[in-house]
């Protein structure tokens, strides 16, 4: 049992979050992804830090890019397949990737291995952020209508 | 040899940064700390992500707090002593800590173990940020005179 006290913590003591904010049929594609919101648990507001466990067959997200939010991922255990416009690469424990805000190269992880993978995902928070999903009929506007079809219709 | 291509990378391929921006006698206290600026290497600008190797006897920083920058640390290997106003705690691989901007509880890591420690440090970037150092005759204003004595005199 961890005896750490704020501002430190043992991630195992942070509530597990399952599921996704995507509408169906996208939500189900994520698999049994589990997140621990470590930054929130420490009281941070400028950026989020999530510890993610991605089981075999799971996805980190739909392939997407953000207009105003940088993202960074660092692989802690297992291996994941990074998919971008250029194709696929396998990342293993100790590898990382960074996605600058506004760079129109959509990205996500898929776990094609037979074992769970764990990684940290980090992103700054911008109220006017939007996200684009080139492979799916989906778009996101944080200050607007949230997730909609590409023609703006609600889900 | 890593074959990863942007936006992914192997941290071992990122340039090592040694030393610190502190004036003496503070710089020498940090020990032979080594940083790899992973976020910068990926082209990120909203926040920084450094992979830090802290040898036995080294310090992450002088004990400090920031006015506008959240900070987060995640321990990857070894153990470090976190020092805050409340005292000391030992963090090991898998433990983390977060320091909200404006929280006047100064913090740093010291490596009191006999082995190197490794951790990720993350912080958002704010041009008007200032940092305060309760244990030392030092203050920092990013938009102002940088590091000065507490009465404003330059080093």
Contacts between the chains, C-beta under 8 A, distances in Angstrom:
chain1	res1	chain2	res2	distance
A	2	B	95	7.7
A	3	B	89	8.0
A	4	B	89	5.9
A	4	B	91	7.1
A	4	B	95	6.3
A	5	B	86	7.0
A	5	B	89	6.7
A	7	B	82	7.7
A	7	B	84	6.5
A	7	B	97	4.8
A	7	B	98	5.8
A	7	B	99	5.5
A	7	B	103	7.9
A	7	B	105	6.9
A	7	B	107	6.5
A	8	B	82	5.5
A	8	B	89	5.4
A	8	B	91	5.7
A	8	B	95	6.3
A	8	B	96	7.1
A	8	B	97	4.1
A	9	B	95	7.3
A	9	B	96	6.2
A	9	B	97	7.1
A	10	B	94	7.3
A	10	B	95	5.7
A	11	B	94	6.6
A	11	B	95	7.7
A	11	B	96	6.2
A	38	B	72	7.3
A	38	B	74	7.6
A	38	B	96	5.4
A	38	B	98	7.0
A	39	B	70	7.5
A	39	B	72	5.8
A	39	B	98	5.8
A	41	B	98	7.5
A	42	B	72	6.8
A	42	B	96	7.4
A	42	B	97	6.7
A	42	B	98	2.5
A	42	B	99	7.5
A	42	B	100	7.2
A	43	B	98	6.5
A	43	B	100	4.5
A	43	B	103	7.4
A	44	B	70	4.4
A	44	B	72	6.3
A	44	B	98	4.9
A	44	B	100	5.7
A	45	B	70	6.8
A	45	B	100	6.9
A	45	B	101	7.8
A	46	B	47	7.7
A	46	B	69	7.2
A	46	B	70	4.1
A	46	B	101	6.4
A	46	B	124	4.1
A	47	B	46	7.7
A	47	B	47	5.4
A	47	B	70	6.2
A	47	B	72	7.6
A	47	B	122	7.0
A	47	B	124	5.4
A	49	B	72	5.2
A	49	B	74	7.5
A	49	B	96	7.7
A	49	B	98	7.5
A	49	B	122	6.7
A	69	B	46	7.2
A	70	B	39	7.5
A	70	B	44	4.4
A	70	B	45	6.7
A	70	B	46	4.2
A	70	B	47	6.2
A	72	B	38	7.3
A	72	B	39	5.8
A	72	B	42	6.7
A	72	B	44	6.3
A	72	B	47	7.6
A	72	B	49	5.2
A	72	B	122	7.9
A	74	B	38	7.6
A	74	B	49	7.5
A	74	B	120	6.3
A	76	B	76	7.9
A	82	B	7	7.8
A	82	B	8	5.5
A	84	B	7	6.5
A	86	B	5	7.0
A	89	B	3	8.0
A	89	B	4	5.9
A	89	B	5	6.7
A	89	B	8	5.4
A	91	B	4	7.1
A	91	B	8	5.7
A	94	B	10	7.3
A	94	B	11	6.6
A	95	B	2	7.7
A	95	B	4	6.3
A	95	B	8	6.3
A	95	B	9	7.3
A	95	B	10	5.7
A	95	B	11	7.7
A	96	B	8	7.1
A	96	B	9	6.3
A	96	B	11	6.2
A	96	B	38	5.4
A	96	B	42	7.4
A	96	B	49	7.7
A	97	B	7	4.8
A	97	B	8	4.1
A	97	B	9	7.1
A	97	B	42	6.7
A	98	B	7	5.7
A	98	B	38	7.0
A	98	B	39	5.8
A	98	B	41	7.5
A	98	B	42	2.4
A	98	B	43	6.5
A	98	B	44	4.9
A	98	B	49	7.4
A	99	B	7	5.6
A	99	B	42	7.5
A	100	B	42	7.2
A	100	B	43	4.5
A	100	B	44	5.7
A	100	B	45	6.9
A	101	B	45	7.8
A	101	B	46	6.4
A	103	B	7	7.9
A	103	B	43	7.4
A	105	B	7	6.9
A	107	B	7	6.6
A	120	B	74	6.3
A	120	B	120	7.2
A	122	B	47	7.0
A	122	B	49	6.7
A	122	B	72	7.9
A	122	B	122	5.9
A	124	B	46	4.1
A	124	B	47	5.4
A	124	B	124	5.8
